[in-house]
Amino acid sequence: MRVLLPALAAGLLLTQAQAAPRDTVLGAAQKFDDAFNNGDKAGVVGSCTDAAIIIDDFAPHVWQGPNACAVWWDAYAADAAANGIAGGIVKIGKPFKVTVAGDRGYVVFPAKYTYTQHGKPVVESGSNWTMALQKLGGAWKISGWAWAQH
């Protein structure tokens, strides 16, 4: 028993240490989603690295480099306005995959996007949202993401 208890304690600590990066990566992804859902451009931009890459289902489909998240936000707003879309909310589900390796993270979520279009409710379910993250200055940031509409 004297040998077993320290071994169990060490195993528990190792499990907690491995879970902590996973939880912080998921928290960073949720922070980005929350900012989007709250219409918080500054929160979205603040959740991204300076040179993020974004792939989304509306033209021009790819945004990258300095201010990519801010430029994407403006393009999303323009596309939504042009198509009569309002009140967009993305709900992410339990991730299919979470990988953390040092200062890099990777997450794939199922996602549901709801909004109104010309006043009528629309639900797009079954989409996937894939995010790559990087730990910078002690904080996890989105370095790239891709949306795959189902």
Residue pairs with C-beta under 8 A, 6 or more apart in sequence:
21 100
21 105
22 98
22 100
24 140
25 98
25 100
25 105
25 107
25 133
25 140
26 95
26 98
26 107
27 140
28 47
28 105
28 133
28 139
28 140
28 141
28 142
29 92
29 107
29 109
29 131
29 133
29 142
30 92
31 43
31 47
32 43
32 44
32 47
32 48
32 131
32 142
32 145
33 90
33 92
34 40
34 43
35 41
35 42
35 43
35 44
35 46
35 47
36 44
36 88
36 90
37 88
37 89
37 90
41 70
41 73
44 69
44 73
45 67
45 69
45 70
45 73
47 69
47 141
47 142
48 68
48 69
48 141
48 142
48 143
49 134
49 136
49 141
49 142
49 143
50 66
50 67
51 64
51 65
51 66
51 68
51 143
52 63
52 64
52 68
52 69
52 141
52 142
52 143
52 144
52 145
53 62
53 63
53 64
53 68
53 143
53 144
54 62
54 63
54 64
54 68
54 69
54 72
54 144
54 145
54 146
55 61
55 62
55 144
55 145
55 146
55 147
56 63
56 72
56 76
56 146
56 147
57 147
57 148
57 149
58 75
58 76
58 79
59 79
60 75
63 69
63 71
63 72
63 75
69 142
79 85
80 86
80 88
80 115
83 117
84 117
84 118
84 119
85 115
85 116
85 117
85 122
86 115
86 116
86 117
87 114
87 115
87 116
88 113
88 114
88 115
89 113
89 114
89 115
90 111
90 112
90 113
90 129
91 111
91 112
91 114
92 109
92 110
92 111
92 129
93 109
93 110
93 111
93 112
94 109
94 110
95 107
95 108
95 109
96 108
96 109
96 110
96 128
97 106
97 107
97 108
98 105
98 106
98 107
99 105
99 106
99 107
100 106
102 135
103 134
103 135
103 136
104 132
104 133
104 134
104 135
105 131
105 132
105 133
105 134
105 135
105 140
106 130
106 131
106 132
106 133
107 130
107 131
107 133
108 128
108 129
108 130
108 131
109 128
109 129
109 130
109 131
110 126
110 127
110 128
111 127
111 128
111 129
111 147
112 123
112 124
112 125
112 126
112 127
113 123
113 124
113 125
113 127
113 149
114 121
114 122
114 123
114 124
115 121
115 122
116 122
124 149
124 150
125 150
126 150
127 147
127 148
127 149
127 150
128 147
128 148
128 150
129 145
129 146
129 147
129 148
130 145
130 146
130 148
131 142
131 144
131 145
132 142
132 143
132 144
132 145
133 140
133 141
133 142
133 143
134 140
134 141
134 143
135 141
